[in-house]
Amino acid sequence: MGLPFGGYGVLGVCNDSAAFIDYALRGETNLYPLISTGRFLFYCAHRLKMLEGAFSSDPSMANVVSDLRLLLKAACTLESDIHNSPGQSIQATHRYLVTNPHSYFQLTEDSKNVMRDIANTYREYSKGGSENNNFE
């Protein structure tokens, strides 16, 4: 893509790389923030699909193809905390609280409270949130 510093910061940061692998392995991630751009995730999905096609004709590469499919699903599913929708704020709040279990600074505690309020508001609006995700 010809980006400076290999795209670090423009396309995401270390959290995004770890979240990508975490999501592929566990089907979810608790890392926050996720700042990957759609352009990067589209690019990753396209490249992964090309690799899957290259390896799928070789039966000895079945495990590789399986792993590529998990990575492809992660590329197509990961959220962005930069361009967050109201519904995504619920998951972003969960990841923020897991990432910051202890508040060493007042700003962190204030941020937790604001994010809880936002997530609870959108849960109430959507009426589709599960009870176990209430951030009271």
C-alpha positions in Angstrom: 0.0 0.0 0.0 3.1 2.3 0.2 2.2 3.8 3.5 4.7 5.4 5.8 5.9 3.3 8.7 4.2 0.3 7.2 0.8 1.9 7.9 1.2 1.9 11.7 -1.2 4.4 13.1 -2.9 5.1 9.8 -4.3 1.6 9.5 -4.4 0.7 13.1 -2.0 0.0 16.0 -0.6 -3.0 17.9 -4.0 -3.5 19.6 -5.6 -4.1 16.2 -3.1 -6.7 15.2 -3.6 -8.6 18.5 -7.3 -8.2 18.3 -7.3 -9.6 14.7 -5.5 -12.8 15.9 -7.6 -12.9 19.2 -10.8 -12.8 17.2 -9.7 -15.5 14.8 -8.8 -17.8 17.7 -11.6 -17.1 20.1 -14.4 -15.6 17.9 -14.3 -12.4 20.0 -11.8 -9.9 21.4 -11.7 -7.7 24.5 -9.0 -5.3 23.3 -9.7 -1.6 23.2 -9.4 0.6 21.3 -9.7 -0.8 17.8 -8.8 1.8 15.2 -8.3 -0.3 12.1 -9.8 1.4 9.0 -12.3 -0.2 6.7 -9.7 0.2 3.9 -7.2 -1.9 5.8 -9.8 -4.6 6.7 -11.0 -4.8 3.1 -7.4 -5.1 2.0 -6.7 -7.9 4.5 -9.9 -9.8 3.5 -9.0 -9.6 -0.1 -5.4 -10.8 0.4 -6.6 -13.6 2.7 -9.1 -14.7 0.1 -6.3 -14.8 -2.5 -4.2 -17.0 -0.2 -7.1 -19.3 0.6 -7.5 -19.8 -3.2 -3.8 -20.5 -3.7 -3.7 -23.1 -0.9 -7.1 -24.8 -1.3 -6.1 -27.1 -4.1 -3.4 -28.8 -2.0 -5.0 -31.3 0.5 -1.9 -31.1 2.7 -2.7 -27.4 3.4 -6.2 -28.0 4.8 -5.2 -26.7 8.2 -3.7 -23.6 6.6 -6.9 -23.0 4.7 -9.0 -23.5 7.8 -6.8 -20.9 9.6 -7.1 -18.5 6.7 -10.9 -18.7 6.9 -10.8 -17.8 10.6 -8.6 -14.8 9.8 -10.9 -13.9 6.9 -13.9 -13.9 9.3 -12.0 -11.7 11.7 -11.2 -9.2 9.0 -14.9 -9.1 8.0 -16.2 -8.8 11.6 -13.9 -6.6 13.6 -15.4 -3.3 14.7 -13.9 0.1 14.7 -13.8 2.4 17.7 -13.1 5.3 15.4 -16.3 5.0 13.4 -18.6 3.5 16.1 -22.3 3.1 15.6 -24.7 3.3 18.5 -25.0 -0.5 18.7 -21.3 -1.0 18.6 -20.9 1.3 21.7 -22.2 -1.6 23.8 -19.4 -3.9 22.8 -16.8 -1.1 22.9 -17.8 -0.4 26.5 -17.4 -4.1 27.4 -13.9 -4.1 25.8 -13.0 -0.8 27.5 -14.0 -2.1 30.9 -12.2 -5.4 30.4 -9.0 -3.6 29.3 -9.2 -1.2 32.2 -10.3 -3.3 35.2 -8.7 -0.9 37.7 -9.0 2.9 37.7 -5.6 4.4 38.7 -6.7 7.8 37.5 -9.9 9.7 37.9 -10.1 10.3 34.2 -10.2 6.5 33.7 -13.1 6.2 36.2 -14.9 9.1 34.6 -14.4 7.5 31.1 -15.8 4.2 32.4 -18.9 6.0 33.8 -19.5 7.9 30.5 -19.1 4.7 28.4 -21.5 2.8 30.7 -24.1 5.6 30.4 -23.8 5.6 26.6 -24.0 1.8 26.3 -27.0 1.6 28.6 -28.8 4.4 26.7 -28.3 2.6 23.4 -29.3 -0.7 24.9 -32.5 0.9 26.1 -33.1 2.5 22.7 -32.6 -0.8 20.8 -34.4 -3.0 23.4 -32.3 -5.8 22.0 -29.5 -5.9 24.6 -29.1 -8.9 26.8 -29.4 -8.5 30.5 -25.9 -9.8 31.3 -24.4 -6.8 29.4 -25.8 -4.2 31.7 -23.0 -1.9 32.9 -24.5 -0.6 36.1 
